[in-house]
């Protein structure tokens, strides 16, 4: 009698384990699939046949009488909704990586809305981004699904600011984002950044310096200097060796202050050069820095950053997480740069650890 009874116990235990494994697969399976697709794009083709496709519609969002074009990615049976905010990019909502991400998330059952933010397309922060993202969140609420938001690079700052004013946000993601624009200025111009008493230095690309000038031109009060700085930035972005002295000679006091800050390479001079900016410019830098607003963000807070990011230092995400007062799920991805995984592996262990952390973030997003 004991043998059949023992066999029955083993069968019962195996059944419990089997059910548990199935439940685990159902619970984390989508996160595993999506994180693999993001970290190793070649794997996307493996899962494509088993995931439902999405339809992309062009829609228009109204924001304070402005008409904001946007793309809406619709799965057949959505269970949640997400606004994705792109970074500084001429391609805007149609940047290939943003399109790919929106489709991937849509195929996992989320209604995804990607608004086109003109300032970010022009490499600038104009202050209207927060209002426009708020309008995008209101637009998604008309579908009555739980709403979240995910901001990338310089789009993460306005996304966090908009999320702080959203009463019913379910999840907020900052990926490669910033906490304080003054720290980003110091990093892009000198390569130095610090957190919790530890200092880091990373080599900077000249291209980032002129992207920064374009961004600061948008922050400057409206006037002739704003357009002149934007033109200088555009010429230097086309070719960093272009001669812009004729344009620089047209700048007034406030424009010269911005240009001096952008051209500076001395870490010790940054604070004084920021203080020399016009009061309106300094107020705008503070207004568009989300650090003080993070404690007001509701819902799950997901923060990720590539350690090798040469546009925004990873220490900015450490600051954001610290401001979350223990509510943030943070991942500093050692094998990632600003826009994705590094092409060269430093170690298998790093890839495994990063894969696990990325999966945890994706699970929180889904």
N, C-alpha and C positions, 0 to 999 in steps of 0.2 A: 504493500500500500504506500510505502514511503516514496518509492521511485516515481510513480505517477504524480504524487503530490508535489515532489520536488520539481518534476518537469513542468507541472502547472504553474508553480511559483516562478520558475525561470521564464516561462512564456508570458506570464503576467508582467514580470519586470521588463522583459524585452518590449512588450507592448507599450508600457509607460515610457520607456526610453525613446521608442519610435515616435510616439505622439509628441514627446517633448522636442525631438529633433525637427519634426515637421513644423511644430509651432514656432521654433526658433528660426527655421528657414523662412517661414511666412513673415515673421517679425522683422528680421534683418536682411532678408534676401534682396529687397529693392535697394537698400542702402549699399549692399555689397556690389550689386550690378552697376549702380550709378557711380560709386566711387572708383570702381575699376575703369569705367568708361572715361572718367575725368583724368585719372592718373596715367592710364595707358590707353590712349585713343584707339590703338589698334584693336582693342577688345570690343569696341562699340559694335563692330560688325558681327561679333559672336552672338550678341543678345538681340540684335535688330529684328530677327525673324519672330521672336517671342513677345515683343513689346508692341502695343497698339500705336499707330501713327497719330499725328495731330494735324489739325488744319490751322493754317496761319491766316488771320484776317487783318486787314488794315482798318484801324478805327481812329476816331478823333476824340480827344479829351478836351473839355473846356476848363480853362484855369484863368479866372479873372479876365474874361473876355479874350484871352489868348487861346488859339486853337493848337493843341499839341498833338502831332501825329504819333501813333503808337502801333505796335504789332501785338495782336492777341493770339496766343497759341492755345487751341481748344482741343482737349482730348474728348473722347466720346462720353466718358463718365467721370468727370472730375469730382474730387472729394475735398479740395482745398484750393486756395488761390494765392498767387505770389506776384508781387511787383519786382522786376529786376531793373536796377539802375546801372547803366553803363558808365564807364570812366571817360577820361579825356581821349577822344577818338574822333577822327574825321568821319569814320563810318557810322558812328553813333549806334543806334539800335540794330543796325545791320552789320556790325562787326562780326566776322565769322565765328569767333569764340562765343560771343553773346548769343548769336543765333543757335549755335550748336547746344549751348547750355540750356537755353529756353526750350528747345525741342526735347532734349533729354529729360528735363524735369516734367515737361508736359506729358511725355510718354509714361511717366510714373504717376499720372492721375492728378496733376495740378493744372489749373487754369493760370496761364502765365501772361502777364502784361508787361511789355517793354516800351516805355515812353521815350521819345526822342527829345533830349534836352539840348537846346541850341547852344547854350553857353559851353557845355562840355564838348560839343562837337567842334566849337571854335577854340578849344583848349583854355576856356575861361570859366571862372565862377562869378556869376552875375548877381546872385542873391535871389533870383526867381526860381531856382531849382527846388528849394524846399516847398514852395507853394505848388509847383507843378507836380511834384511827387505826391503831395497831399491830395491833389485832384485825382491822380492815378489811383490812389488807395480808395478814394470815394467811388470812383468809377467801378472798381472791382467789387465793392460791397453790394452793388445792385444785383449780383448773382447769389447773394446770401450764403456764400461759403466762408469758412474761417480764412482770414487774410493775413499774409506775411509779407516781408520785404527783405530783399538781399541787395546790398550795394557793393560795387567793385571799384577798387582804386580810389580816385578822387570823387567818384560817385557815392562812395560809402559815407562820406561826411554828411552831405545833404540827406541821404537816406536815414541816417541815425537821427538827424535833427527832425525830419518829418515823423519818424517813428515815435519820438518823444512826445509828440502832440496827438498821436493816434490812440484813442481810448480802448480799442479792442484788438490790438495787434497780437497775433498768435506766436510769431517767431520773427526775429530780427537778425540778419546776417551782415557782418562786415568782413569783407575779404580783400586783404591788401589795402585797408583803409588807414585813415589818419585820425589823430586825436586833436592835435594843435598845429595849425598851419605854420606857426613860427618855427616849430621843430623841423618841419619838412623843408622850409626855406634854408635853414642851417645845414641840413643834410645834403640837399641838392647842390648848394654852392660850395660846401667845404668837405663833404663826405663824412662828417663827424656826427655821431648821435650817441645818446646815453640813456640809461634807465637804472634806477636804484643804485646809484653810485658807480656803475660800471660803464666805461666809455668804449665805443667801437668806432672804427674808421673803415670806410669802403671807397674804392676808386669810383669816381663819377664819370658819366658820359656827358660831353658837351651838349648833346641833343637835349638832355633833361634840363639844362640851364635855360635854354630858349623856350622850352615848354613852360617852365616856371615863369618866365617873363610874360608869356601870353596869358597865363593864369592871373598874374598880378595886374596886368593891364585891365582885366575885367573887374578886379577888385577896386581899382582907382576910381575916384569920383568922375562923373561924366565931364568931358571937356576935350580940348584938342590933344592934350598929352595922351589920353587914353587911346585914340586912334593911331597916334604916332608910335607909341610903344607896341601896339598890336602889329603895325607894319614892320617895325624892326624885328619883332619876334618871328613874323612870317618869313622874312628874308633869311634870317639866320637858321630857321628850321629847314628851309629849302637847301641852304648851304651855309654851314657855320662859318665859313671863310668869307662870306659876302661882306663888303664894306658898307657900313651903315652910318658913317660919321656925319654925312649930310643930314640924315634924319635926326640923329642925336643932337645936332646943333639947334634943332627947332624946339627941343623940349624946354618946358618951364621948370620951376623949382621942384614941384611934386613929381614930375616925370623923371627928372634927373635922380631924385632920391630913390625911386624904384629901380632905375637902371643901375645905380651904384650898388644897391643891395644884390641885384641879380649877378653882377660881375664880380662881386667880392669872393675871395678865396681864403680869407683869414677867419678862422673860427672865433677868435676873440673879438672881432669887429661886428659880429652879427647883431648883438643886442643894441649897440649904438646906432647901427644903420636902420634897424626896425624902428627905434625910437624917433629917428629923423623923418619917417614917413608922415604924411599928412594925418591929422586926427581921424578924418573920415576913412582913410585906408586902413588905419589900425583898428578902427571899430568894425570894419567889414571883415578883417582877418579874424577878429574875435567872434563875430557873429557866425561865421562859417566854420568855426572850430567846434566839434560836437562834444568835447570832453565833459564840459559841465552839464550837458543834457543827458548823458548816459544813465545817471541814477533814475531819471524819469521814464526810461524805456520799459515798457511792459512786455510780458511774454518771454519766451526763451531767447537768450542772447548768445549768438554763435559768432566767434571771432577766429579768423585764420589769417596767416601771413607767411609768405615765403621768406626764409632767412636770407636768401640771396637777392632780395628785392633792391634794385638800384634806383627806384623812383620814390618810394616811401619807405622809411626804415621800419623794420619789424618791431622796434621798440615802441612805435606808436600803438601797435596792437596790444602790447603789454600794458600800456597806459589805459587803453580802453577797457581791458579786462579788469584791471585794478579798480577802475571807477565803477564797474558792475557790482562791486561789493560781494563777491562770491557767487553771483548768479550766472556768470559768463562761462561758456564752454570754449576754451582757448586751445588753438593748435598752431605752433610755430613749425612750419614744414621745412625741414632742413634740405630736402632735395628739390625745393621749388624756388623759382625766381618770381618776378612780378606777375607774369601772365600765365604761368603753368609750370609743369615739371621740368627740371634741368635735363638737357639732352644727354649729359654724361653722368653716370652713376659714381658717387664717391664710395658708397658701401651698400651692400645688400641689407644690412641691419637698418640703416637710415630709411631705405625704401619700405621695409616692413613696418617700422614704427610710424612713418608718415602715412602709410596705407591704413593702418589701424586708426590713427587720429582723424584722417580724412573720412573714414567710414562713420565714425562717431558723429562728426559734424553733419554729414549727409543724412544720417538717421534722424538727427534733430531737425533738419530742414524738411524732411519728408513727413 
